[in-house]
Every structure is written in C-alpha cells, then in structure tokens.
Amino acid sequence: MKLITKIRLLLIFFMIALVVSGATAMPAETGLRWLMQYRDAMPDLMGNWLQTCYYALVDTNSKYPFLAYGYDWLAFAHFVIALSFIGPLKDPVKNIWIIEWQILCCIAVLPLAWIAGPIRQIPVFHILIDCSFGILGIIPLMICRNWIKKLSTK
C-alpha cells in the first residue's frame, strides 16, 4: 500500500473516532441510562460513580435542560476538530503542522484532567480514563507524523 494511502486511512480513522466520541456526548443521559443496565457487572467504585452521574444528569436535565447545551457544544468541538484534518488529508506534507498541533492537544489533555478533575471532584479512575484519550490519541498521530516525514523525503 502506498504511504499516502496509509496516511489518509489513518487520518480518516482518527476523524471518525472524533466524530463518534463527540456524538456520544449529546445523549449523555440516555447513554448513562443504558449503561446502568450493566451496573452489577461493574466494580463498585465505577458503578457508584456512574450511577451518581446518571442521577445528577436526570435531576439537572429535569430542572435545567438548557445546561445540556454544553454537551452539544462539546460534541460540536469534536466535529470541528475532526474537520481540521481535511488539510492533512489533501496535502499531508504541507499541513503536517495540523498533526503536530493535534499532538500538542493530546498532551494538553493530561494537565487539564489532573488540574480540573480534582477541583470538580472527579474520582482518580475517571481522570485516568480521560487521560487515556490523550495518550491513545497521540499514538496514531505520531505514526501519521512519522509517515508524513518519510513522505516528505521522497
């Protein structure tokens, strides 16, 4: 397979992952209601936390439904970030800076999670899950960056 094709496929995968991740933010209450069906299969700490989150969302959405608009904007941000990869899809070498910027964004997830998490009373296991998005996100981006560097020397 040609290197340019591999780069584009990896970028498309990353874009789809961002869109799917963002889309799950909009129906947060519905998603947690579904997840609560499996509460007994979860470790107690996780199950208790997710149940607390679910009850908080139900209560908040019933009293202040406009606050869920923040979840819509979170989803929108994921969609816009995915769109930022259109440049590298068209011309990876010229737009490598976008990949490098996204790598920095993945790194920035870590301090945000470790600073804001405790302030918002987020349990450590959930902070680690949030950090995993930055850590796992950086892997395909680094691979893509390396492939683009190779492509630029051809």
HELIX and SHEET records of a PDB file:
HELIX    1   1 LEU A    3  ALA A   23  1                                  21    
HELIX    2   2 ALA A   28  LEU A   35  1                                   8    
HELIX    3   3 MET A   36  ALA A   41  5                                   6    
HELIX    4   4 ASP A   44  LYS A   63  1                                  20    
HELIX    5   5 PRO A   65  ALA A   68  5                                   4    
HELIX    6   6 TYR A   69  LEU A   83  1                                  15    
HELIX    7   7 ILE A   86  LYS A   90  1                                   5    
HELIX    8   8 ILE A   96  ILE A  119  1                                  24    
HELIX    9   9 VAL A  124  THR A  153  1                                  30    
END                                                                             
